[in-house]
Amino acid sequence: MPHLRRVPVPDPTPWHPALNQHDLLTTDDAALTEAADDFGRTTTPARPLAVARPTSADDISAILRFATKHDLLMVPQAERHSTAGQAQAPNGIALDMRGLNTIHDITDDRVVVDAGARWSQILDATLPLGAAPPVLTDYLDLSVGGTLSVGGISGATHQHGLQTDNVLELDAVTPDGTRVTCSPTLNPDLFNALRGGKGRHGVIVRATLRLIPAHSHARWFRLRYDHLATFLADQRTLMTEGRFHHLEGQAKPQANGTWTYCIDGVAYFTQPDAPAENRLLTGLADNRDALEANDLTYHGFQNRLADDVALLRTLGPWQHPHPWLNLFLPDHAAEQTLAEILSALGPQDIGESGVVIIYPVPRARISTPQVRLPATPTAFLFSILRAAPPDDPIALRRMLEDNRTLQQQVMSTGGTVYLGEPDR
Ligand SMILES: Cc1cc2nc3c(=O)[nH]c(=O)nc-3n(C[C@H](O)[C@H](O)[C@H](O)COP(=O)(O)OP(=O)(O)OC[C@H]3O[C@@H](n4cnc5c(N)ncnc54)[C@H](O)[C@@H]3O)c2cc1C
């Protein structure tokens, strides 16, 4: 039997007498309030009956057995950077994975980490040894379990796939409380169910992740465009030719109602071998007078959002509602659909700190069965990362309704949803 630590649970609990029997759980008010919320703040906070704070796989087995026995919803959660309540456990047990965050062995080509570890921790541990995970999310303070449960996409995806495509092995606990190790060759069905599985097929406890050699520096080019068609055409060229290690793009609303576009192309290098600019930029149709180029350390580039996030936290918008929409567009419909959607979208629809992200994804690089992409060889990630005004439920509802309409529109062209509403 797993060893259960003593965590006092108020007695009697008003909700579920069975909870009293289990000492791994806390019903502390602050813990329940924290577990009820997420980054999105688009749903009503859903308080769990209790929060479990496991520090071992045995703890997780015990909690899962308990939840199954008492027919309680059990939902793993970590950094709660979901935007539609995906990590909430209404009237169930929230399994807070943040205490399981050890970085274990690091060798040249792999690192073994607990699922509650953040990608920032992993990078800090591997970079001094000259290695890094091939795909890092734009924001690094997301947990391994959290992003492996959705996919984990970034500007490196055009070369290396998703984070879920770079997992070598997973240790997990299945809903009946059984501990299982899985990989592409060992229990492959479970391996495929867990990656992109949104926490529904078991709890990821530990992951063995691929590492590649890391450069010391990054040259970050920002190429600017006035026209959607040339922006998309250059993105396709850059994706196909693989000129940059990192390739993303944004659409930016202008005060006069039009949109401009930019491509972020980043080439990593180790000094003094600076990348050859001619080779990287030749033949592109960007507005060359507006080209920006900056050199950063490799870590500085990967951690590029840190200063903005600190500012947004201090000024407040980080805590405002975030009705985000993350879709994949099939290449054949991308230009027309984006033109239609953007023509009806203005700065007030995405909010002051909102961002619209557009970049290409080659289907051939993605091998995670649970992440559905359009059937075309190339898809475009299309993310409207809205920031709603605080204390304005009408504005929030309008943005959420708009998201549902746009999702339908994109799906009618053969598009798919990357991060959608939970289906439980
Ligand atoms: C600022 C910001 C930037 C982002 N940037 C990117 C990006 O560049 N690329 C990208 O792909 N996504 C990005 N995302 C989305 C993010 O990857 C997902 O929301 C991710 O699920 C959040 O991880 P988390 O640790 O906060 O997980 P949580 O929100 O706590 O949980 C997310 C989901 O994972 C499940 N889960 C958590 N841990 C486990 C586990 N150990 N085992 C099984 N299931 C588990 C939960 O049940 C839930 O369904 C971003 C989000 C934010 C807020």
The ligand as a Gaussian input file, in Angstrom:
#p B3LYP/6-31G(d) Opt

LIG

0 1
 C        1.316000      32.972000     -21.648000
 C        1.057000      31.643000     -22.328000
 C        1.862000      31.260000     -23.385000
 C        1.638000      30.047000     -24.027000
 N        2.456000      29.695000     -25.068000
 C        2.249000      28.536000     -25.698000
 C        3.082000      28.143000     -26.780000
 O        4.000000      28.855000     -27.196000
 N        2.840000      26.945000     -27.378000
 C        1.840000      26.124000     -26.944000
 O        1.692000      25.040000     -27.500000
 N        1.035000      26.471000     -25.929000
 C        1.208000      27.653000     -25.307000
 N        0.376000      28.007000     -24.286000
 C       -0.711000      27.100000     -23.903000
 C       -0.191000      26.074000     -22.904000
 O        0.737000      25.227000     -23.532000
 C       -1.311000      25.175000     -22.368000
 O       -2.336000      25.937000     -21.826000
 C       -0.740000      24.206000     -21.320000
 O       -1.670000      23.162000     -21.134000
 C       -0.480000      24.929000     -20.011000
 O        0.348000      24.171000     -19.168000
 P        0.122000      24.251000     -17.592000
 O        1.310000      23.703000     -16.916000
 O       -0.295000      25.622000     -17.208000
 O       -1.067000      23.211000     -17.457000
 P       -2.506000      23.309000     -16.742000
 O       -3.246000      24.498000     -17.276000
 O       -2.355000      23.229000     -15.279000
 O       -3.166000      21.973000     -17.339000
 C       -3.414000      21.912000     -18.719000
 C       -3.979000      20.564000     -19.131000
 O       -2.996000      19.570000     -18.928000
 C       -3.468000      18.570000     -18.039000
 N       -2.321000      18.177000     -17.229000
 C       -1.507000      18.962000     -16.489000
 N       -0.535000      18.241000     -15.937000
 C       -0.735000      16.961000     -16.325000
 C       -0.064000      15.726000     -16.063000
 N        1.034000      15.659000     -15.297000
 N       -0.562000      14.596000     -16.622000
 C       -1.653000      14.630000     -17.407000
 N       -2.327000      15.761000     -17.682000
 C       -1.861000      16.921000     -17.148000
 C       -4.590000      19.244000     -17.268000
 O       -5.532000      18.313000     -16.774000
 C       -5.191000      20.142000     -18.326000
 O       -6.060000      19.422000     -19.166000
 C        0.571000      29.214000     -23.619000
 C       -0.253000      29.607000     -22.554000
 C       -0.013000      30.810000     -21.910000
 C       -0.930000      31.235000     -20.809000

